[in-house]
Amino acid sequence: MGVVIVGSMAFDTIHTPFDKRERVIGGSCIYASIAASLFDRTGIVGVIGDDFTEDHLKTLKERSIDTDGVIREKGKSFFWEGKYHLDMNTRDTITTELNVFENFDPVIPESYKKIPYLFLANIDPPLQLKVLESMEKPGFVLCDTMNLWIDIKKDELKKVFSKVDCVVLNDEEIRQFTGKPNLLQGAREIQKTGPAYVIIKKGEHGASILGPGSFYFSAPSYPVEGVIDPTGAGDSFAGAFIGYMAAKNKNSDTDIIKKALVYGNAVASFTVEGFSIERLEQVSMRKIEGRIEAIRKISEF
Ligand code: AMP
């Protein structure tokens, strides 16, 4: 069926309590597209500077990820620096340099326009809206965001939410968006803004999804003991979720939606086992299936 993903393509400097990496490849679009490409044909929309070499794009091309929607501009690529707390779950942003991202004007290639699955990864909400409006009636749209946009562009974000099928947020973002301490109440409130489904990501504690009527499903994360770098876990979760949905192409089948969530958890569990994409890019379907089985074993009774 195919997936289109719009998001950031970045260099990240990451500090954990135990180690540090400088200017490694990152960005929501990078993590999400590698994850989605494990399941289905994936095309990306993003912007890079002249410091983003062909070698950096090689990882994507090796996975047959379509980069026709990537624009190269003069200047530096988007740069983000973050520092994780001891819990390896919460983090502080130290630096955000928009660089070529500042004037990003996404252009959707003709060959993408009819692709039915769209993931609006974390970027400025008006740009998410522009991409959404450039597509020809996508069948299923997933949307992510971050605390920054909830802070400064909440109205634009609400407009995006009103036009998508599913929103994926972490616990903090749900509380920030709604002011509700209870996550279920918060997710319901977000559902009222438009999306039929709301995914609640809870880091190492797994993810839940709330849907129409009484639909609710929760699955644990795969228990990783050696978390190295959580960056991109949310993006790879979402990429795997929409990639699985696209591969199955049955949007209202709740069994498929449940499985998509568990595949998201399984893929994200690999991302956190290394810095940047170093673990994610080595993942095979056989390894993913192994983790799916492990998640099943720890949660069935
Ligand atoms: P995650 O850990 O899944 O929330 O995603 C982390 C990725 O988000 C990093 O690779 C960053 O480059 C990227 N990122 C951080 N801030 C922004 C932003 N303001 N807009 C877009 N992407 C961002």
Residues whose N, C-alpha, C, O or C-beta is under 5 A from the ligand:
A	BS01	AMP	S8 A10 D12 G26 G27 S28 W80 N122 I123 P230 T231 G232 A233 G234 D235
